[in-house]
Amino acid sequence: MASPQRFEDARAEAAIEWMVEISSGEASADQLEAFDAWLRADPANETAWIRLQEGLMPCGVTARRGAGQAVLKRHLGAHRENRRNVILGLACLAGLGVISAGIADRYIPLSEILADRVTYTGGQETVALSDGSELVLAPRTALNIVSEPGQRGIQLLTGEVLMRVAPDATPFKVQTGALTLVTSAGTFLVESRDERLAVTGIEGTGRLAYASATESLAAGDLVEFTGGNRRHLKADIAAATAWLDGLLVAKDSSLHAIATKLQRYFAGIIQVEPGVADLRVTGVFSLRDPEATLDALAESLGLSQARLSRYWIKLGPAKV
């Protein structure tokens, strides 16, 4: 049996990007027309698209063949492929060696692929819970929803989620790592990425439990744990929730920290050279167009910018 053929190149990455976008069910008519134009621009693009769809067939995801207006009409009028199936298909392709796990992971956090809800790079999802609560998942977020009788809540595995908790006699419990938040109602922001855990109170009150300690959390409170250290701070709610509107608010932030946040919205690679990583930045930037934001940062800070296609961008000191 022949081994699967790999297609680890820029066109393959573009095909994956289009597949995730279209299969999300949120692609606009303009985006679908742009996809059609991409297919028609180069026969190699169509080939990469077809190979990707063929590769998904053994993973239980329906392949879609064809190009041009036929593909466009099918995507405009047909039932959208279930996003979870598409995500699992990407993981399957990585497992088969058709694409590298590194490429697949740029689009979806593979380590948490089997969670109840997973968002991909640049994706944002709103989930309505049966108790009337609502969750808004930031990009690259994975969580499980508690569904046992007499209980309600979530387990945040990775990422960031805004929770609008509906009033109910049953406490709503959020667990992430060793940290637990319990509330009866209110709005809260919980983040778990790398070594940072953070909970922000936006509306209502809750109670935090960690290790052998507990403390209350009110609106305007920010409790964060980084590197084993705990800090209780006053929250900047407008800045913390700006991502809901596709914005990044930086207030004396390092360039490295900004690039890290942009990376969650960009399926390529963003590199910041050590010599400029600690530059301080204040401003409001677009998360929906990371490339434009990087252009603006390079221009305003007088940095050099190197690009390889649209999938690798590096910021460094100005060239003499």
N, C-alpha and C positions, 0 to 999 in steps of 0.2 A: 504494500500500500504506500503510495507516494506521500511524502510528508507535506503538510500544508505550506503553501507559498506565502512568504512574508511580503508585506507591502509597506515597509517602514520608510516613507518619504513624505515630502510636503503635500503631495496630492492626496495620499492616504489620510493624513491628518485633516486636510480640508474636507474630505468625504465624511470622516467621523464627525467633524464639527457640524456639517450640514445635517447629518442623520440625527444627531441629538437635538438640534434646533427644530427640525421639522417634526420629529416624533414627540416633541414635548406637548403638542396640541395647542401651542401658543404662537405659532408662526403666523405673521400677517401675510396678506396678499403680496405686499411689496417684497417681503423676504422670500416668498416662494418664487416670485418673478426673478429675483436675484439668483436664486438657486438654479432656475432654468437657464439663466444667462451663463452661469458658471459651467453648467453641463455642456452648453453649446459652444463655449469659448475655445475648447481644446478637446479633441477626441480622447486624450489621455485622462482628462477629468472624468469623462463618462466611463472609461475603463476602470478607474479607481472606484467609482461609485458602484458599478456592477460587481466588481470583485468583493467589495465590502458586503454587499447584500447577499452574494453567494456564500460568503464565509459565515454569515449569520444563520444560514439554513440549518446546519447541524445543531445549533444552539436553541432551536425552537422558535426563532423569530422569523416571521415571513419575509422572504426576499422580495424586493420590488425591482423589476427589471425595466429597462427602457430609458428614454431620455426625452428631452424637448417637451412639447405641449402635452404629450400623453402622460408623462410623469407629473407634470404640473396639475393637470386636471384631476388625476387620481388623488393627489395629495390635497387638493382643494375640496374635493367632494367625498372622499372615502373616509371610513372610520380611522381615527388616528391609532397608530400602534401604541399599545400600552407602554408607558415610559419605563416601568419596572422591567418589562420584558426586554426592552432595548438595552437598558443598563446591564442586565444580566448577560445579554448577548455580547456586549463589549468585554465583560469579564471572561466569558467563554472564549472569545477570540484570543484574548491574551493567554489563557490557559492552553489553547491549542498551538500557540506559537505563531499564529497568523499575523498578529501585531504584537509589539512588545508590551509588557505590563507597564513600562514607564510611560508609553504613549497613552494607553488606556487610562492610567491613573491621572493623567493631566485633565481628563474630562470628568472623572467620577472617582470618589475615594474608594478604591477597591477593597481596602481593609474592612470596610463596613458595608459591603455590597448587599448583604442579606437583611439589613435593617428594614423596619416597617416603612420608613420614609427616607429617601436619599435624594439630595439635590446635586446636580452636576456643576461644573465650573461655570460661573456666570448665571446660574439658574436660581430662581427664587420661587417658592411655592407656599400657597396658603392652604391650610388644612382645617376643616371644620370638624370638631369632635362631637360625639353623640350627646355630651352633656351641655352643649351650647358654647363651649369654649372654642377659641380659635388660635391656631399656631401660624406664624409666618417664619419659614425656614430661609436662612441666608444661604448663599452658595456653599457647596461642599459641606453640607450638614447631613448627619445621619442620626436618626432617633427611633426608638421603639415606643409604641403607644400601649399603655396599660389598659387591658380590656377585661380584667377579672370582675365578677359581680361584687358590688359594694366598694369598689375602688376606682379611682380616676387619677390620671397623671401620665408622665412620660419618663423615659430614660434617654437622656442626651448622650450619645456616644462620641460625637465630635461635631464641631461647628458652632453655630449661633442660632438661637431661636427667640422670637418675640412671642410671648404668651399673653393672650387676653382671656383670663380665667373667669368663667361664668359663676355667679354666686350659687352655692349649693351647700347643704349640710355636710356632705362628704368632703373631707379635705382633699385638695389637689396636691399631689406629691411629685416633685421633680428631682430625679437623681442623676448626678453626673460625677463620675469618679467617687471620691470619698465625701462629696458635698451633697446635702439634701435640702431642698426648699419645700416648705409646706405652707399652703395658703388656702383660704376659703374663697377668695375672689381678688381680682386686681389685674394689673398689667406689669409684667416683669420681662427683663431681658437676661438670658442666660447664655454664657459662652464657655466653650471648652475646646481649646486648641493648644496643641503641643503641651507646654508645661504651665499654661495659664488657665485658671478657672475664675470666672467672674459672674456676679449676679448684680443686676441693677434694678432698683425699685422705681417704677414709673407711676403707678397708681395702686392704692391699697397697701396692705401690710402682710408680711409673711414672717416665717421663722426659719432660720438657717441652722443646720446641724452639721458638724464636722468634727472628726476625731471624738473627743469626749466633751466638746463644748457646744453651746447653743447661743444664738443671739437673734434679736429681732431685726427686721429689715423694713424700712419705711420708704415712702416715695422720696426720691432724691438721694437715696443711699447707694453707694457702690462698694461691694465687698469683693476683693480679688485676692487670689492666691497664686503666687509665682515663686518657683524655686523653693517651696516650703515656707515662704513668708506670707503673712496675712496683712492686708491693709484695708482699713475702712475709710472711704473717701466720700466727698461730695460729688455726685454724678453730674456730668454735663449731658443731660438727657437729649438735647437737640443734636449734639454731635454723635452720641451713641446710637441714635436711631436714624441717622441721615441715610444709611444704606437702604432703608425702606423706599426712599425716593431716588435711589441710584446715585447718591452723592457720598463723597468722602470728605469729612471736615477734619483738617489737620491744624493743630494748635501747638506750635513749637515741637512738631514731631520729627523724628529722624527720617532721612530719605529711605533708609533700609526698612523702617516700619511701614512707610507708605507703600513701598514696592511689595512688601509681604501681603498687604491687604489687596493691592491690585492683582496679585498673582491668583487670587481666588476667582477673578473675573476674566482671566486670560489663560487660554489653553496652551500657549507657548511657554517659553522660558524667559523670565526677567532676571537679569544679573545686575548687581550694583557693585562696582569695584570698591575695595576696602577704603581707598583714599577719599571717597566721597560719601560713604555709607552713613556717617554721623552728621552730615549737613542738616541743619534745622530748617524746617519748612512750616509755613503757616498759609492756609488758603483753603478754598473749596474746589474740589475736583470731581470729574465725572467717573463713576465706576462702570457705566455702561459703555464707555469708549476708552479702555485702558491705554490704547496706543496714543490717542490724542492727549491724554493726561501725561504720559511720559514725554511727549513732544513739548508740552507746556513746561514741565519740570526742567527738561534739558535747557530750554531757552531761557527761563527765568533764573536758573542757577548757573548758567554759562558752562554747561557740561557737554562733553562729547557723547555721541550716540552711535552705536554700531548696530546694524540690523542684518539678519540673515533671513530672507523671505519675510514672512509676517509671524514667524514662530520663535524667533530668538532676538531679544533686544538687550543690549548692554549699555548702561550709563557709566561714564568715567570722567576723569578730570579733563578739562579743556585741553585740546592739542595745541602745542606751541608752534 
